[in-house]
Amino acid sequence: MRYTYLFAFFTFLTSLTTYAQHLPFQKQPVFQAGEVLTYKLKYGFITAAEATIRVTNSDQKFDGKPTYKLSVDARTSGSFDVFYKIRDHYDSYIDKTQLTPYFYQENIREGKYRRQDKARFTQSTRKVVSNRGTFTGPTNQTFDLVSAYYFARSLDISKMKIGDKFALNYFLGDEISQLQIEYVGKEVVKSKLGTIRCLKFSPSIQPGRIFRKDSRLYLWITDDGNRVPVKAEVEILVGAVTMEINSAAGLKYPLAKID
């Protein structure tokens, strides 16, 4: 059970990031300080977990550079909170210009399990130094799961074609892994924010952890300047998990709503 729902949640959010190394970076980030997004993670028709993601200006500097602080709070809800309580908190400090991480920390409380980890990223040397050791990435762009999500949103995806696949490196726990993603096309999605024009992606997933061998993960992001995930769904070993956006405040651009 440990990491199951939150791993699925972050897999949804970072699906878009898997093409990061191969696409040009936009001149300005598509998000801004004050942005707050909330999501619900559903198991079947039942809301299993909720998460809040926020961006703030940080007073903390790394290598003399100003940073954004990215924070995620995730918790189980309803009957899931009775049987298996999750209270997780994640922080990532990223460079305001390059949007790559300097420092990441997590405070995991899932049932009786407790874990506190920290990681320092030095992109120039490709090193990640954490509580569990020192790791070397294959490139000078390695992310934690939170920073990967925000980095990806500011990439130029205007020239992507259906069937294109890309890859990104991310650090989680005690290893650096890589994801791949395929661009599927454009679709319209009904959400709590309204009916929105979206771009659809299908990232690769690893069977055997919580996913079936034949599972496909799909993610829909807004087809506008914000590139905000609106919905995601995947079949797991037992049943299916869906992520849906619940609210969005402080967005930099108007949503691609259909009146």
HELIX and SHEET records of a PDB file:
HELIX    1   1 THR A    4  THR A   14  1                                  11    
HELIX    2   2 SER A   15  HIS A   22  5                                   8    
HELIX    3   3 GLY A   78  PHE A   83  1                                   6    
HELIX    4   4 GLN A  123  THR A  125  5                                   3    
HELIX    5   5 LEU A  145  ARG A  153  1                                   9    
SHEET    1   A15 GLY A 133  THR A 136  0                                        
SHEET    2   A15 LYS A 127  SER A 130 -1                                        
SHEET    3   A15 TYR A 113  THR A 122 -1                                        
SHEET    4   A15 PRO A 101  GLU A 110 -1                                        
SHEET    5   A15 ARG A  87  ASP A  95 -1                                        
SHEET    6   A15 LYS A  65  THR A  76 -1                                        
SHEET    7   A15 ILE A  46  PHE A  62 -1                                        
SHEET    8   A15 VAL A  36  TYR A  43 -1                                        
SHEET    9   A15 ALA A 240  ALA A 249 -1                                        
SHEET   10   A15 PRO A 229  GLU A 235 -1                                        
SHEET   11   A15 TYR A 218  THR A 222 -1                                        
SHEET   12   A15 GLY A 194  PRO A 203 -1                                        
SHEET   13   A15 GLU A 175  SER A 191 -1                                        
SHEET   14   A15 LYS A 165  LEU A 172 -1                                        
SHEET   15   A15 THR A 142  PHE A 143  1                                        
END                                                                             
